[in-house]
Amino acid sequence: MSFFRPFWMILGAALLAGCASSPDRYVVPTSEVAQQQRIAYRSVEIRKVSLPAYAASDEIAQLGPDGKLTSVGGVLWADTPERAISLELSRNLTRLTGARVAAEPWPFETFADARLEVRFESLIAQEDGQFRANGQYFVAAENGRERAGLFDLMVAFDPAEGPQAVAAARGQIILDLARFIARNGLR
């Protein structure tokens, strides 16, 4: 009889855990690329995307006017932010430039012509309807000039539309960043 009691307790706990509601997850939609941008490299490796702790979290956060970060109603990003942003940047640079672009580890036999590293100082949706990204990028090239630059970008969104609007704004700002880096760092 003592064997069945722990079995039923474990089974009951498992059933209760299965009934608990899981948080909503939001996918960042793909933004449209309207025009091409020529760059000086045939291939680019995205080495590292560094995010602040709040932006690297699975929780979607917002910055209030008082400087306080809050979670957006217990909702999560569908993918880990560092991985997702690396892939978004790779996809956007490929579509913008026509170059062969991939996030590390570099999947091809021959090395990339250039390596890109992006360090975000901030990447946050603000309660006033602005999604802001600022930081620095670095381009290292075997046969070319190494470059570094600062970026400070903003995209407007409607806070009343909730997490979907925040996700769309993040997608747009990463496309804007790809365009900015292609124009200023990869030419």
C-alpha positions as CSV (number, residue, x, y, z in Angstrom):
1,M,0.0,0.0,0.0
2,S,2.9,2.4,0.7
3,F,4.2,2.0,-2.8
4,F,0.9,3.3,-4.4
5,R,0.7,6.5,-2.2
6,P,4.0,8.0,-3.7
7,F,2.9,6.9,-7.2
8,W,-0.4,8.7,-7.0
9,M,1.2,11.8,-5.4
10,I,3.7,12.0,-8.3
11,L,1.0,11.3,-10.9
12,G,-1.3,14.0,-9.3
13,A,1.6,16.6,-9.3
14,A,2.4,15.8,-13.0
15,L,-1.3,16.3,-13.9
16,L,-1.5,19.6,-12.1
17,A,1.7,20.8,-13.7
18,G,0.2,19.9,-17.1
19,C,-2.9,22.0,-16.4
20,A,-1.0,25.1,-15.5
21,S,-1.2,27.8,-18.1
22,S,2.0,28.5,-20.0
23,P,2.9,32.1,-20.9
24,D,2.2,33.5,-24.3
25,R,5.2,33.6,-26.7
26,Y,5.6,36.1,-29.5
27,V,7.5,35.6,-32.8
28,V,9.2,38.6,-34.4
29,P,7.7,39.0,-37.8
30,T,10.0,39.4,-40.9
31,S,10.2,43.0,-42.1
32,E,10.1,43.8,-45.8
33,V,13.3,44.7,-47.6
34,A,12.5,47.3,-50.2
35,Q,15.9,48.1,-51.7
36,Q,19.3,46.5,-52.1
37,Q,22.6,47.8,-50.6
38,R,26.0,47.1,-52.2
39,I,28.8,46.2,-49.8
40,A,32.5,45.5,-50.2
41,Y,32.4,41.9,-49.1
42,R,31.1,38.7,-50.7
43,S,30.7,37.0,-47.3
44,V,30.2,38.2,-43.7
45,E,30.2,36.2,-40.5
46,I,28.2,37.6,-37.6
47,R,30.5,36.7,-34.7
48,K,28.7,37.9,-31.7
49,V,25.6,39.9,-30.7
50,S,25.9,41.1,-27.1
51,L,22.7,42.2,-25.3
52,P,22.1,43.9,-22.0
53,A,20.7,41.4,-19.4
54,Y,17.1,42.6,-19.7
55,A,17.2,42.3,-23.5
56,A,18.8,38.9,-23.3
57,S,15.9,37.6,-21.1
58,D,13.1,35.6,-22.5
59,E,10.6,38.1,-21.0
60,I,9.5,41.0,-23.1
61,A,10.3,44.2,-21.1
62,Q,9.3,47.8,-21.4
63,L,11.0,51.0,-20.0
64,G,8.7,53.3,-18.1
65,P,9.1,57.1,-18.0
66,D,10.6,56.8,-14.5
67,G,13.4,54.5,-15.8
68,K,11.9,51.3,-14.3
69,L,11.9,48.2,-16.4
70,T,8.8,46.1,-16.2
71,S,7.7,42.8,-17.8
72,V,5.0,43.1,-20.4
73,G,2.2,41.0,-18.8
74,G,4.2,37.8,-18.4
75,V,4.7,37.3,-22.1
76,L,7.9,35.8,-23.6
77,W,9.9,36.0,-26.9
78,A,9.4,32.8,-28.9
79,D,13.2,32.3,-29.2
80,T,16.2,33.3,-27.1
81,P,16.9,37.0,-28.0
82,E,20.7,36.6,-28.7
83,R,20.1,33.7,-31.1
84,A,17.0,35.3,-32.7
85,I,18.7,38.7,-33.2
86,S,21.8,37.1,-34.7
87,L,19.6,35.2,-37.1
88,E,17.5,38.2,-37.9
89,L,20.6,40.3,-38.6
90,S,22.0,37.5,-40.8
91,R,18.7,37.2,-42.8
92,N,18.3,40.9,-43.2
93,L,21.9,41.5,-44.3
94,T,21.6,38.6,-46.8
95,R,18.4,40.1,-48.3
96,L,19.8,43.6,-48.3
97,T,23.2,42.9,-49.8
98,G,23.0,39.6,-51.7
99,A,26.1,38.5,-49.8
100,R,26.6,35.2,-48.1
101,V,25.9,36.0,-44.4
102,A,25.8,33.6,-41.5
103,A,25.9,33.8,-37.7
104,E,28.8,32.0,-36.0
105,P,29.9,29.3,-36.1
106,W,30.7,29.9,-39.8
107,P,29.2,26.9,-41.7
108,F,31.4,27.1,-44.8
109,E,34.8,25.7,-45.7
110,T,36.3,29.1,-46.8
111,F,36.5,31.8,-44.2
112,A,34.3,34.9,-44.5
113,D,35.7,38.1,-46.0
114,A,34.6,40.1,-43.0
115,R,33.4,39.5,-39.4
116,L,30.8,41.5,-37.7
117,E,30.3,42.0,-34.0
118,V,27.4,44.0,-32.5
119,R,27.2,45.2,-28.9
120,F,23.9,46.7,-27.8
121,E,23.9,49.2,-25.0
122,S,20.1,49.3,-25.1
123,L,17.4,47.4,-27.0
124,I,14.1,48.3,-25.3
125,A,10.5,49.1,-26.0
126,Q,9.5,52.3,-24.2
127,E,6.0,52.9,-22.8
128,D,5.8,56.1,-24.9
129,G,5.7,54.0,-28.1
130,Q,9.4,54.2,-29.1
131,F,11.5,51.1,-29.6
132,R,15.2,52.1,-29.1
133,A,18.4,50.4,-30.0
134,N,21.8,51.8,-29.5
135,G,25.3,50.5,-29.2
136,Q,28.4,49.8,-31.3
137,Y,29.4,47.6,-34.2
138,F,32.8,46.3,-35.3
139,V,33.8,45.0,-38.7
140,A,37.1,43.1,-39.0
141,A,38.3,42.1,-42.5
142,E,41.3,40.1,-43.8
143,N,41.7,42.3,-46.9
144,G,40.2,45.6,-46.1
145,R,39.8,48.3,-43.6
146,E,38.6,47.5,-40.2
147,R,35.7,49.7,-39.0
148,A,33.7,50.5,-35.9
149,G,30.8,52.7,-35.5
150,L,28.0,53.8,-33.1
151,F,24.3,53.4,-33.8
152,D,21.3,55.0,-32.2
153,L,18.0,54.0,-33.8
154,M,14.3,54.4,-32.9
155,V,11.1,52.9,-34.3
156,A,7.6,54.0,-33.4
157,F,4.9,51.5,-32.3
158,D,1.5,51.7,-30.8
159,P,1.7,50.5,-27.2
160,A,-2.1,49.9,-27.2
161,E,-1.5,47.0,-29.6
162,G,0.4,45.1,-27.0
163,P,3.2,42.5,-27.4
164,Q,2.6,42.0,-31.1
165,A,3.4,45.7,-31.7
166,V,6.6,45.4,-29.6
167,A,7.7,42.3,-31.6
168,A,7.0,44.0,-34.9
169,A,9.0,47.1,-33.8
170,R,11.9,44.9,-32.8
171,G,11.9,43.2,-36.2
172,Q,11.9,46.6,-37.9
173,I,14.7,48.0,-35.7
174,I,16.9,45.0,-36.5
175,L,16.2,45.5,-40.2
176,D,17.1,49.2,-39.8
177,L,20.3,48.2,-38.0
178,A,21.2,45.8,-40.8
179,R,20.7,48.6,-43.3
180,F,22.8,51.0,-41.2
181,I,25.7,48.6,-40.8
182,A,25.6,47.7,-44.5
183,R,25.7,51.3,-45.5
184,N,28.3,52.5,-42.9
185,G,30.4,49.5,-41.9
186,L,30.5,47.0,-44.8
187,R,31.1,49.4,-47.7
